[in-house]
Amino acid sequence: MMPPRFFLSRFLILPPILCFAAACSPPPTPTPFRPPTAIQPTAIPPTPTSTPTPTLPPTLTPDLGPCTNELTFLDDLTVEDGTAFSPDTAIDKQWLVQNDGTCDWDATYKLKWVGGYTLGISEEQPLFPARAGVQVTLRIVFTAPAEPGTYQTIWQAQDPYGNLFGDTVFMEIVVQ
């Protein structure tokens, strides 16, 4: 059992601390009772059945119309006219041209044979894709005929609709 002195000292010290803590806090403020008052109806605006949509003036874009196709021959890069070849020899012909139209050439554009001899290739070849205003090199690898003689091949650009346009490009060789 605890000695009485310890119990008394503890009892005497504890209440002043509790009183001090209670004295520092403000007394609670009572909330006054307010009886409900009559609710006044408020006017609710009617809901519109449709929301008006503002109409904007049409945006005017210039009608540039269809683009134009044009090919300008600039230079023979390989195989000058009159160059001699042995029969059945591969001929790597290259022409420098410029897309002088306003259309960009894509995979639907072709180079079409329009005269002379095909020299061992099909009558339509891909036209190198090019943006308007750009120079490109057209390249076809031909095969010299087996018989001696002078041979010419003539080609022209073709749009996706089959229309030929621009300068022709050609080559003339001698087979010996």
C-alpha positions as CSV (number, residue, x, y, z in Angstrom):
1,M,0.0,0.0,0.0
2,M,1.1,3.5,-0.7
3,P,2.2,5.8,2.1
4,P,-0.4,8.4,2.9
5,R,1.9,11.3,2.3
6,F,2.4,10.4,-1.3
7,F,-1.3,10.2,-1.9
8,L,-1.9,13.5,-0.2
9,S,0.8,15.3,-2.1
10,R,-0.5,14.0,-5.4
11,F,-4.1,15.0,-4.6
12,L,-3.1,18.5,-3.6
13,I,-1.0,19.1,-6.7
14,L,-3.4,17.7,-9.3
15,P,-6.4,19.9,-8.8
16,P,-4.6,23.2,-9.3
17,I,-3.3,22.0,-12.6
18,L,-6.8,21.1,-13.7
19,C,-8.2,24.4,-12.5
20,F,-5.5,26.3,-14.4
21,A,-6.3,24.5,-17.7
22,A,-10.0,25.1,-17.3
23,A,-9.5,28.8,-16.5
24,C,-7.6,29.4,-19.8
25,S,-10.2,28.1,-22.2
26,P,-13.1,30.5,-23.0
27,P,-16.6,29.4,-22.0
28,P,-18.6,27.8,-24.8
29,T,-20.9,30.2,-26.6
30,P,-24.4,28.8,-26.7
31,T,-26.0,28.7,-30.1
32,P,-29.3,30.6,-30.0
33,F,-32.3,28.7,-31.3
34,R,-33.9,30.3,-34.3
35,P,-37.2,28.9,-35.4
36,P,-37.7,28.3,-39.1
37,T,-39.3,31.1,-41.1
38,A,-41.7,30.8,-43.9
39,I,-39.9,29.9,-47.2
40,Q,-40.5,32.4,-49.9
41,P,-40.8,30.8,-53.4
42,T,-38.3,32.1,-55.9
43,A,-39.0,32.5,-59.5
44,I,-37.2,29.9,-61.7
45,P,-36.6,31.1,-65.2
46,P,-38.2,28.9,-67.9
47,T,-35.9,26.4,-69.6
48,P,-35.5,27.3,-73.3
49,T,-36.5,24.5,-75.6
50,S,-33.5,25.2,-78.0
51,T,-30.3,27.0,-77.6
52,P,-29.7,29.5,-80.4
53,T,-26.4,28.8,-82.3
54,P,-24.5,31.8,-83.4
55,T,-23.9,31.8,-87.2
56,L,-20.4,32.7,-88.3
57,P,-19.7,34.3,-91.6
58,P,-18.3,31.8,-94.1
59,T,-14.5,31.7,-94.3
60,L,-13.4,32.7,-97.8
61,T,-10.5,30.7,-99.2
62,P,-9.1,31.6,-102.5
63,D,-10.0,29.1,-105.2
64,L,-6.6,28.4,-106.8
65,G,-8.2,25.9,-109.3
66,P,-6.5,22.8,-110.4
67,C,-2.8,22.7,-110.4
68,T,-0.9,22.7,-113.6
69,N,1.6,20.1,-114.9
70,E,4.8,21.1,-116.6
71,L,8.2,19.4,-117.2
72,T,11.2,21.3,-118.6
73,F,14.2,19.4,-120.0
74,L,17.5,20.9,-118.7
75,D,20.3,18.5,-119.6
76,D,21.5,15.1,-120.7
77,L,23.5,13.8,-117.7
78,T,24.6,10.5,-119.3
79,V,24.8,9.1,-122.9
80,E,25.3,11.9,-125.4
81,D,23.3,11.5,-128.7
82,G,25.2,9.3,-131.2
83,T,27.1,7.2,-128.5
84,A,28.0,3.8,-129.8
85,F,27.1,0.6,-127.9
86,S,27.7,-3.1,-128.5
87,P,24.5,-5.2,-129.0
88,D,22.6,-6.3,-125.9
89,T,24.5,-3.8,-123.6
90,A,22.8,-2.1,-120.7
91,I,22.5,1.7,-121.2
92,D,22.0,3.9,-118.1
93,K,20.3,7.0,-119.4
94,Q,19.7,10.0,-117.1
95,W,18.1,13.4,-117.8
96,L,18.0,16.5,-115.6
97,V,14.5,18.0,-115.7
98,Q,12.6,20.5,-113.6
99,N,9.0,20.4,-112.4
100,D,7.9,23.8,-113.6
101,G,4.2,23.2,-112.9
102,T,2.2,23.8,-109.7
103,C,1.4,20.1,-109.1
104,D,3.6,17.9,-107.1
105,W,4.5,14.6,-108.9
106,D,3.7,11.6,-106.8
107,A,3.6,7.8,-107.5
108,T,0.6,8.2,-109.8
109,Y,2.7,10.1,-112.4
110,K,4.5,8.2,-115.1
111,L,7.1,8.6,-117.9
112,K,5.4,7.3,-121.1
113,W,7.1,6.0,-124.3
114,V,5.8,8.2,-127.2
115,G,8.1,7.3,-130.1
116,G,11.1,5.4,-131.5
117,Y,12.0,2.1,-129.9
118,T,11.3,1.0,-126.3
119,L,14.8,-0.5,-126.1
120,G,13.8,-3.5,-124.0
121,I,11.6,-1.9,-121.3
122,S,7.9,-1.4,-120.7
123,E,6.1,1.6,-122.3
124,E,5.4,3.2,-118.9
125,Q,8.0,4.0,-116.3
126,P,7.6,5.6,-112.9
127,L,8.2,9.4,-112.9
128,F,10.5,10.4,-110.0
129,P,8.3,12.1,-107.4
130,A,9.0,15.9,-107.2
131,R,7.5,19.0,-105.7
132,A,6.6,21.9,-107.9
133,G,9.7,24.0,-108.7
134,V,12.3,21.3,-108.0
135,Q,14.9,19.8,-110.3
136,V,15.1,16.0,-110.5
137,T,17.0,13.3,-112.4
138,L,15.0,10.9,-114.5
139,R,16.7,7.6,-115.0
140,I,16.0,4.6,-117.2
141,V,18.2,1.6,-117.8
142,F,17.7,0.5,-121.4
143,T,19.1,-2.5,-123.4
144,A,20.8,-1.9,-126.7
145,P,19.1,-3.9,-129.6
146,A,20.9,-7.0,-130.9
147,E,21.0,-5.7,-134.5
148,P,23.4,-2.9,-135.6
149,G,21.8,0.5,-136.5
150,T,20.8,3.9,-135.2
151,Y,18.0,3.8,-132.6
152,Q,16.0,6.6,-130.9
153,T,13.6,6.4,-127.9
154,I,11.3,9.3,-127.0
155,W,9.5,9.7,-123.6
156,Q,7.0,12.2,-122.1
157,A,5.6,12.8,-118.6
158,Q,2.0,11.6,-118.0
159,D,-0.4,12.8,-115.2
160,P,-2.6,10.4,-113.2
161,Y,-5.4,10.9,-115.8
162,G,-3.3,9.9,-118.8
163,N,-2.6,13.4,-120.1
164,L,0.9,13.9,-121.5
165,F,2.6,17.1,-120.6
166,G,5.9,19.0,-120.8
167,D,9.0,18.6,-122.9
168,T,9.9,15.2,-124.3
169,V,13.2,13.5,-123.3
170,F,14.9,11.2,-125.7
171,M,18.1,9.3,-126.5
172,E,19.7,8.4,-129.8
173,I,22.3,5.6,-129.9
174,V,24.3,3.7,-132.5
175,V,24.6,-0.1,-132.1
176,Q,27.8,-1.5,-133.8
